[in-house]
Amino acid sequence: MKKITLEEHFSTFELSQIRNEWVARMGMPLPVNSDRGMQLGRLLGDFENYRLPEMDKYDIEIQVVGTSSPSVQGIISTADAVAMAREVNDILADNINKHPDRFAGFATLPMQDGEAAAKELERCVKEYNFRGALIHGHTNYEYLDARKNWVMWEAAEALDVPIYLHPTESDPTQLKLYEGYPELLGAVWSWGVETAGHALRIMCSGIFDQFPKTQLILGHLGENIPYGLWRMQNQWEQSLRGSSMHTEASRIRLKKTPTEYMRENVMLTTSGNYSPEALRCAIDVMGIDRIMFSVDYPFEETAPAVEFIESAALTDEEREKICYSNAKKLLKL
């Protein structure tokens, strides 16, 4: 079955240097020059010799490509971030133009400046036909619900393109929970918690009320939000009735409920989460039209992702929607 994937990464030497500096600033150990690290470097940068053959092998018709974390969001200087974002997007566009029938792009945005991010998104969509943007969580510990970033959401709605919210590291001040348990950091647990919290901030901010056509994409089958959505909805309603100790929520006057926002403004991908139970939960909670296939290349291997979706307990119609037509419709491919 032909497929479209959406959480697929590329990088440049300059972006890898930014990551090293950002990792050091976050207080994390610098990456070791391992064989795996060198292999990732080749896979991230080479479209011709590695990426295309992998796509052909597994019937991936189109790969939607964005940067790897933290990208230009790891830069402190706003001016440098704006300049680097433009350069990175130009490089990605050059690679896409060599195989325009096989690749599409998600823009890199300098979220240090909401106005500049909106302008860069507009440039990339109008000049390069990019299909949206991939944003790596917070930028210098500032989240996407900040008022200065609403202009970016306004642009995304006007351009009719989605925003893919990709995981990043939490602010070091928020890591007390994991002290002494480093095995819980990263993709094991902390990234999902960070990204889910970020997505819920966006939901509670009123962004989806102000820009109701906005579409937010979450990877890893929703960062555990679908699993907890019933309880979230239940407690939300109790709080609004004043029958819960969580009185703060009673002062929130959003137009819709968490479940409605999730089913109307959020899309999920299967990237890096190959659990049949999680997939069934996501489908039951969100609806089949809101689930899309992805790999998380090259950080996840393509083979198990494809094996998972091709063997999942789905009807042919469900599988086709997840693998292909949902993404084709959303991204107008």
C-alpha positions in Angstrom: 0.0 0.0 0.0 1.4 3.4 -0.9 2.1 5.7 1.9 2.8 9.3 2.9 4.9 10.1 6.0 5.0 13.4 7.8 7.5 13.3 10.8 10.6 12.8 8.8 13.8 14.8 9.5 16.8 16.3 7.9 19.7 18.4 9.1 22.8 20.3 8.1 26.2 20.7 9.6 25.3 24.1 11.0 22.1 22.7 12.6 24.1 19.9 14.2 26.4 22.5 15.7 23.4 24.5 17.0 22.1 21.3 18.6 25.5 20.7 20.4 25.5 24.2 21.8 21.8 23.9 22.8 22.4 20.6 24.5 25.3 22.0 26.5 23.2 25.1 27.5 20.3 22.8 28.6 22.8 21.0 31.0 22.7 17.7 29.1 25.7 15.6 28.2 27.1 16.2 24.8 26.6 13.5 22.2 29.3 10.9 21.8 30.8 10.4 18.4 29.4 6.9 18.0 28.8 4.8 14.9 25.1 5.4 15.4 25.6 9.1 15.5 27.7 9.2 12.4 25.1 7.0 10.6 22.3 9.4 11.7 24.3 12.3 10.3 24.5 10.7 6.9 20.9 9.7 6.9 19.8 13.2 7.9 21.7 15.0 5.2 21.6 12.7 2.2 18.4 12.6 0.2 19.7 10.6 -2.9 21.7 7.7 -1.5 19.8 6.8 1.6 16.4 8.5 1.8 14.9 7.7 -1.6 16.0 4.0 -1.7 14.4 3.5 1.8 11.2 5.1 0.5 11.1 3.0 -2.6 11.7 -0.2 -0.5 8.7 0.4 1.6 6.2 2.0 -0.8 6.5 5.5 0.6 5.3 7.7 -2.2 5.9 11.1 -0.5 7.9 12.1 2.5 7.2 15.4 4.2 10.5 16.6 5.5 11.3 19.0 8.4 14.3 19.7 10.5 15.5 17.7 13.6 15.3 19.2 17.1 15.9 21.9 18.2 16.7 23.4 14.8 16.9 27.2 14.7 14.8 27.3 17.9 18.0 26.5 19.7 19.6 29.8 18.8 19.5 32.6 21.4 19.9 35.5 19.0 16.7 36.4 17.2 18.5 37.9 14.2 20.7 34.8 13.8 17.6 32.6 14.1 15.7 34.5 11.4 18.7 34.4 9.0 19.3 30.7 9.7 15.7 29.7 9.2 15.7 31.3 5.8 18.9 29.5 4.8 17.7 26.1 6.1 14.4 26.4 4.2 16.2 27.3 1.0 18.3 24.2 1.4 15.3 22.0 2.0 13.5 23.6 -1.0 16.5 22.8 -3.2 16.4 19.1 -2.2 12.7 18.9 -2.8 13.0 20.5 -6.2 15.2 17.6 -7.3 12.3 15.2 -6.7 9.2 17.2 -6.4 7.0 14.2 -6.8 8.6 12.4 -3.8 9.2 15.1 -1.3 7.3 18.0 0.4 8.4 20.3 3.1 7.6 21.6 6.5 9.0 25.1 7.1 11.5 25.8 9.9 10.3 28.9 11.8 12.3 31.4 14.0 9.9 31.3 16.9 12.1 33.8 18.7 10.0 36.4 16.8 6.4 35.7 16.1 6.1 38.2 13.3 9.3 36.9 11.6 8.0 33.3 12.0 4.7 34.3 10.3 6.5 35.9 7.4 8.8 33.0 6.9 5.9 30.6 7.0 4.1 32.7 4.3 7.3 32.8 2.2 7.8 29.1 2.3 4.2 28.3 1.5 3.9 30.8 -1.3 7.4 30.5 -2.9 8.2 26.8 -2.2 4.7 25.3 -1.7 5.7 24.0 1.7 2.8 22.2 3.4 3.0 23.8 6.9 5.6 24.0 9.6 7.3 21.7 12.0 8.0 23.4 15.4 10.2 21.8 18.1 8.3 22.7 21.3 9.3 25.7 23.3 11.8 28.3 22.1 14.1 29.5 24.8 11.4 28.2 27.2 8.6 30.2 25.6 5.6 28.2 24.4 3.5 28.7 21.3 0.5 30.0 23.2 2.4 33.2 24.1 0.5 36.2 22.6 3.4 37.2 20.5 3.1 33.9 18.6 -0.6 34.3 17.7 0.4 36.1 14.5 2.0 32.8 13.4 -1.2 30.9 14.1 -3.1 33.6 12.2 -0.8 33.1 9.2 -1.2 29.3 9.4 -5.0 29.5 9.3 -4.9 32.1 6.5 -2.6 29.9 4.4 -4.6 26.8 5.3 -1.5 24.8 6.5 -1.0 22.7 9.7 1.5 23.1 12.4 3.3 19.9 13.5 4.3 20.1 17.2 7.4 18.0 17.7 8.9 17.1 21.1 11.8 18.8 22.7 13.5 18.8 26.1 11.8 20.4 29.0 13.0 23.5 30.7 15.7 22.2 33.2 13.7 23.8 36.1 10.9 21.3 35.3 13.0 18.2 35.6 12.9 17.7 39.4 10.4 14.9 38.8 13.1 12.9 37.0 15.9 13.6 39.3 17.8 10.3 39.9 15.9 8.5 37.1 17.6 9.5 33.9 16.1 6.5 32.2 12.8 8.3 32.1 14.1 11.3 30.1 13.7 11.7 26.4 11.5 9.6 24.2 11.0 7.1 27.0 8.7 9.5 28.9 9.6 13.1 29.4 9.3 14.3 25.8 5.8 13.0 25.6 4.8 14.7 28.8 6.4 17.9 27.7 4.7 17.9 24.3 1.3 16.9 25.6 1.4 19.7 28.1 2.4 22.1 25.4 -0.5 21.0 23.2 -2.9 21.5 26.1 -1.6 25.0 26.7 -2.4 25.8 23.1 -5.9 24.3 23.5 -6.6 26.2 26.7 -5.2 29.5 25.4 -8.2 30.1 23.1 -6.1 29.8 19.9 -8.5 27.3 18.4 -11.4 29.6 19.1 -9.6 32.6 17.6 -8.4 30.6 14.6 -11.0 27.7 14.3 -9.6 26.3 11.1 -6.2 25.7 12.6 -4.9 22.2 12.5 -2.2 21.0 15.0 -0.4 17.7 14.4 0.9 15.6 17.2 3.1 12.6 16.7 3.5 9.3 18.6 -0.3 8.7 18.5 -1.1 11.9 20.4 1.5 11.9 23.2 -0.9 9.9 25.4 -3.6 12.5 25.3 -6.2 10.2 23.7 -5.8 7.7 26.5 -6.6 10.3 29.1 -9.2 12.4 27.2 -12.3 10.9 28.8 -11.0 11.8 32.3 -9.9 15.2 31.2 -13.3 15.9 29.7 -15.1 14.6 32.8 -13.0 16.6 35.2 -13.3 19.7 33.0 -17.1 19.5 33.1 -17.1 19.1 36.9 -14.8 22.0 37.3 -17.0 24.2 35.1 -20.0 23.2 37.3 -18.1 24.2 40.3 -18.1 20.7 41.8 -14.4 20.2 41.6 -11.5 21.5 43.7 -9.9 22.6 40.4 -11.6 26.0 40.5 -9.1 27.7 38.1 -10.7 25.8 35.2 -14.1 27.3 36.1 -12.7 30.7 35.0 -11.9 29.4 31.6 -14.5 30.4 29.0 -13.6 28.5 25.9 -16.2 27.9 23.3 -15.7 24.1 23.1 -14.6 21.2 25.2 -11.2 19.3 25.1 -12.8 16.5 23.2 -14.2 18.8 20.6 -10.9 20.6 20.1 -9.1 17.2 19.8 -11.6 16.0 17.2 -11.7 19.2 15.2 -8.3 20.9 15.5 -5.8 18.1 16.1 -4.4 15.3 13.9 -2.2 12.4 15.1 0.5 10.4 13.4 1.8 7.0 14.3 5.5 8.1 14.4 7.5 5.9 16.7 4.5 4.4 18.4 3.7 0.9 17.1 1.3 -0.3 19.8 -1.9 -1.9 18.4 -3.7 -1.0 21.6 -2.7 2.7 21.3 -3.7 2.8 17.7 -7.1 1.4 18.4 -7.5 3.9 21.3 -6.5 6.8 19.0 -9.0 5.7 16.3 -11.8 5.2 18.8 -11.2 8.5 20.5 -10.3 10.7 17.5 -11.9 9.0 14.5 -10.2 7.3 11.6 -10.0 10.6 9.6 -7.6 12.1 12.1 -4.9 9.5 12.1 -1.9 9.5 9.7 1.1 7.2 9.2 4.6 8.4 9.9 8.0 6.9 10.7 10.2 9.6 12.5 13.0 8.9 10.0 15.9 8.4 10.6 15.5 8.3 14.4 13.2 5.4 14.0 13.6 2.6 11.5 11.2 2.3 8.6 10.8 -1.5 8.6 9.0 -1.9 12.0 6.8 1.2 11.3 5.6 -0.3 8.0 5.2 -3.8 9.4 3.1 -2.4 12.2 0.7 -0.5 10.0 0.4 -3.2 7.3 -0.4 -5.9 9.9 -2.6 -3.8 12.2 -6.2 -4.9 12.7 -7.7 -2.5 10.3 -10.1 -2.6 7.4 -8.6 -1.9 4.0 -10.4 1.4 4.0 -9.1 2.4 7.4 -5.5 1.4 6.4 -5.7 3.4 3.2 -6.9 6.5 5.1 -4.1 6.3 7.7 -1.4 5.4 5.2 -2.3 7.9 2.5 -5.6 9.7 1.9 -5.8 11.5 5.3 -2.4 13.1 4.8 -3.1 13.8 1.1 -6.3 15.7 2.0 -4.8 17.6 4.9 -1.7 18.7 3.0 -3.3 19.0 -0.4 -0.7 16.8 -2.0 
